[in-house]
Amino acid sequence: RGRQYETYFKTMVHSVVPTIVGDSVVEGWTLLDKNDRVIVRTDWLIVSGSGAAHPRWRAAFKSEPPIIEAAKLIGNEELNHAIELIGSIDARPVQVAMMAFDTSSISDNTSIISTP
């Protein structure tokens, strides 16, 4: 509450670089774009999807998955195991088309419902 947050929409993260101190202790993160320019430096990194840690990234973006590359620098067994599990997830791209209709102006909206 009361904090200001910055957003970086339409900005592809190409590299995730951990700031490592001591014995594999991560103190922060630097996110880089495809030209290795700094997008942001931060203390915490929350990854909300599997894409940046999944091998299919290579086929889609012709580069190594950023979280896999970061994990190599960190050398943490739990993180490496999590990445292995993520890599074993099989996925097939799916497209979904959704439609919504405002039927409030139709007196008998059952006439627009189609049944098999």
One Martini backbone bead per residue (centre of mass of N, CA, C, O) as a GRO file, in nm:
protein
  116
    1ARG     BB    1   0.096   0.037   0.023
    2GLY     BB    2   0.201   0.331  -0.137
    3ARG     BB    3   0.334   0.206  -0.372
    4GLN     BB    4   0.539   0.205  -0.653
    5TYR     BB    5   0.486   0.087  -0.989
    6GLU     BB    6   0.633  -0.075  -1.261
    7THR     BB    7   0.582  -0.115  -1.609
    8TYR     BB    8   0.658  -0.360  -1.901
    9PHE     BB    9   0.516  -0.345  -2.168
   10LYS     BB   10   0.624  -0.486  -2.455
   11THR     BB   11   0.871  -0.650  -2.301
   12MET     BB   12   1.127  -0.854  -2.375
   13VAL     BB   13   1.279  -1.109  -2.210
   14HIS     BB   14   1.605  -1.247  -2.260
   15SER     BB   15   1.743  -1.192  -1.970
   16VAL     BB   16   1.847  -1.348  -1.654
   17VAL     BB   17   2.037  -1.190  -1.391
   18PRO     BB   18   2.208  -1.276  -1.126
   19THR     BB   19   2.295  -1.157  -0.804
   20ILE     BB   20   2.592  -1.279  -0.665
   21VAL     BB   21   2.669  -1.382  -0.331
   22GLY     BB   22   2.882  -1.573  -0.232
   23ASP     BB   23   2.718  -1.888  -0.186
   24SER     BB   24   2.473  -1.864  -0.403
   25VAL     BB   25   2.357  -1.578  -0.336
   26VAL     BB   26   2.070  -1.402  -0.405
   27GLU     BB   27   2.030  -1.034  -0.432
   28GLY     BB   28   1.936  -1.022  -0.744
   29TRP     BB   29   1.807  -0.868  -1.057
   30THR     BB   30   1.852  -0.876  -1.421
   31LEU     BB   31   1.683  -0.740  -1.697
   32LEU     BB   32   1.701  -0.820  -2.046
   33ASP     BB   33   1.716  -0.755  -2.362
   34LYS     BB   34   1.805  -0.836  -2.690
   35ASN     BB   35   2.043  -0.591  -2.647
   36ASP     BB   36   2.141  -0.591  -2.340
   37ARG     BB   37   1.940  -0.413  -2.199
   38VAL     BB   38   1.820  -0.263  -1.931
   39ILE     BB   39   1.513  -0.288  -1.775
   40VAL     BB   40   1.574  -0.416  -1.474
   41ARG     BB   41   1.630  -0.381  -1.124
   42THR     BB   42   1.598  -0.635  -0.861
   43ASP     BB   43   1.528  -0.821  -0.572
   44TRP     BB   44   1.279  -0.959  -0.709
   45LEU     BB   45   1.144  -1.272  -0.859
   46ILE     BB   46   0.846  -1.340  -1.049
   47VAL     BB   47   0.725  -1.639  -1.192
   48SER     BB   48   0.406  -1.714  -1.363
   49GLY     BB   49   0.548  -1.909  -1.572
   50SER     BB   50   0.703  -2.165  -1.781
   51GLY     BB   51   0.839  -2.054  -2.043
   52ALA     BB   52   1.129  -1.941  -1.923
   53ALA     BB   53   1.176  -2.276  -1.830
   54HIS     BB   54   1.132  -2.395  -2.118
   55PRO     BB   55   1.246  -2.561  -2.401
   56ARG     BB   56   1.036  -2.428  -2.610
   57TRP     BB   57   1.172  -2.151  -2.630
   58ARG     BB   58   1.376  -2.215  -2.853
   59ALA     BB   59   1.168  -2.240  -3.088
   60ALA     BB   60   1.029  -1.958  -3.051
   61PHE     BB   61   1.319  -1.762  -2.988
   62LYS     BB   62   1.617  -1.863  -3.051
   63SER     BB   63   1.679  -1.925  -2.738
   64GLU     BB   64   1.749  -1.938  -2.426
   65PRO     BB   65   1.614  -1.990  -2.138
   66PRO     BB   66   1.638  -1.762  -1.886
   67ILE     BB   67   1.611  -1.951  -1.633
   68ILE     BB   68   1.820  -2.160  -1.714
   69GLU     BB   69   2.060  -1.966  -1.727
   70ALA     BB   70   2.040  -1.868  -1.434
   71ALA     BB   71   2.070  -2.150  -1.298
   72LYS     BB   72   2.364  -2.198  -1.384
   73LEU     BB   73   2.475  -1.963  -1.199
   74ILE     BB   74   2.361  -2.068  -0.921
   75GLY     BB   75   2.345  -2.384  -0.839
   76ASN     BB   76   2.050  -2.503  -0.757
   77GLU     BB   77   1.890  -2.792  -0.691
   78GLU     BB   78   1.591  -2.705  -0.670
   79LEU     BB   79   1.581  -2.541  -0.928
   80ASN     BB   80   1.674  -2.764  -1.122
   81HIS     BB   81   1.439  -2.954  -1.057
   82ALA     BB   82   1.209  -2.766  -1.142
   83ILE     BB   83   1.305  -2.744  -1.437
   84GLU     BB   84   1.276  -3.040  -1.506
   85LEU     BB   85   0.970  -3.051  -1.455
   86ILE     BB   86   0.891  -2.836  -1.658
   87GLY     BB   87   1.024  -2.985  -1.909
   88SER     BB   88   0.811  -3.238  -1.882
   89ILE     BB   89   0.596  -3.065  -1.992
   90ASP     BB   90   0.332  -3.107  -2.197
   91ALA     BB   91   0.250  -2.900  -2.486
   92ARG     BB   92  -0.031  -2.749  -2.656
   93PRO     BB   93  -0.140  -2.530  -2.853
   94VAL     BB   94  -0.419  -2.305  -2.782
   95GLN     BB   95  -0.723  -2.183  -2.911
   96VAL     BB   96  -0.963  -1.932  -2.805
   97ALA     BB   97  -1.307  -1.862  -2.858
   98MET     BB   98  -1.498  -1.587  -2.737
   99MET     BB   99  -1.843  -1.515  -2.655
  100ALA     BB  100  -2.074  -1.234  -2.618
  101PHE     BB  101  -2.413  -1.149  -2.515
  102ASP     BB  102  -2.662  -0.903  -2.530
  103THR     BB  103  -3.007  -0.984  -2.412
  104SER     BB  104  -3.174  -0.744  -2.278
  105SER     BB  105  -3.343  -0.657  -2.557
  106ILE     BB  106  -3.466  -0.944  -2.541
  107SER     BB  107  -3.756  -1.099  -2.458
  108ASP     BB  108  -3.673  -1.392  -2.607
  109ASN     BB  109  -3.370  -1.549  -2.551
  110THR     BB  110  -3.428  -1.851  -2.651
  111SER     BB  111  -3.406  -1.795  -2.968
  112ILE     BB  112  -3.066  -1.791  -2.957
  113ILE     BB  113  -3.061  -2.081  -2.870
  114SER     BB  114  -2.860  -2.358  -2.940
  115THR     BB  115  -2.923  -2.699  -3.014
  116PRO     BB  116  -2.829  -3.030  -3.097
   0.00000   0.00000   0.00000
